[in-house]
Amino acid sequence: MGIDIRQIHKERFSISDELIRIFCPYRVCPLGAHVDHQLGLVTGFAIDKGIELLISPTDDGNIEAYSTNFSGKTEFNVEDVPERRHLWGDFLQGAVVALSNKYKMTVGFKGIVSGTLPVGGLSSSSSVIIAYLMALCIVNHIRLTQKDLISTAMWVEKNYIGVNVGKLDQSCEIFCKKDHLLFLDTKDDTCELLKTSSQMPPFEIAVIFSGIERKLAGSAYNRRVDECKAAAYALKAYAGIDDNDFQDSFLRNVPFGLYDEFKMYLPDNWASRAKHFFEENMRVQKGIKAWKKGNIDEFGELIFESGESSIYNYQTGSIHLQTLHEIMLKTTGIYGGRFSGAGFNGCAIALVEPGKKEEIAQFIRNEYVHMYPRLEHKFMIDFCKTSDGADLKLFA
Ligand code: GLA
């Protein structure tokens, strides 16, 4: 049953003016995990679940916002942003700070924000930041291009929240299109929307919530990013390349041959991160070919392999997500599945046969709850369809 945020807005603020509704979808990334921060190749879908934000502008610049997912209110003025509070309102504060760096803002809003699925792996942070940026741009008549919107949203995550993300989430949430797979090269931003082939059997996207929400796992995420950068830096150094600047070290800039020749000198964990990077890029390329042919079985197989590599080479994926991975591998009706996002709790995703949804949901629930009975009431499985990225019509 959906939450009626219009009603909540009315009860909270008693405003009868017309309200502005903003929606930013979540994303799932079937192939191309953990490679965006190393300028790798990624794929993604936006899904028909996401962040809804309903606002009415305030001329005095005051912001007052409530969330249906978290308690407390966020209140400040766009011209006087308080210190970070390490609460949900940080994302809103960060959006204001990012825009204020470049634009004069005088208008705030009274808003209700609501996320439609549990937090963790579906890029709710990026969706909520994009929704706030869109709201602030609309009420302050700021025009951003799609690329500006992506880079501003990334600025908030990296510089305000402190997680060294790549551009996967923001790009999917802006560029994706219903019934298309987004294929993006995060090095040069070339991007293709690949329509689902008419040869391909139908599929839906299962979102399987482990029962444990993600907490902001910035330091663990950042450690992995640093390990990748360190591997890139060391590999170039072993090869005698001296244009080496750590900040600009990305595995994408290391030729495969060089990795292959020098990988044995790397510490084990750096070597594993690099292995994940190079193999994942190859999987994306294979996956794109399979997708174009309408071969969902091969595409799905690659998703399972990608999940495997995220667990064993990239060494993320909580114990609960690893259990879900094992269960998905033996579930009939799943083409392919993996944990979603960075892997710090939250959800797994799978491409599934629509006709088998009920059996799939039942089987996974039984197996999972058998392992973790205490999560019985928190475990959740939902089925989504692909969707368009955020609707920027209002915003432009
Ligand atoms: C998070 C980050 C993304 C990406 C994924 C893993 O969602 O925000 O930039 O690194 O993890 O693929």
Residues whose N, C-alpha, C, O or C-beta is under 5 A from the ligand:
A	BS01	GLA	G32 A33 H34 V35 D36 V165 G166 K167 L168 D169 G341 A342
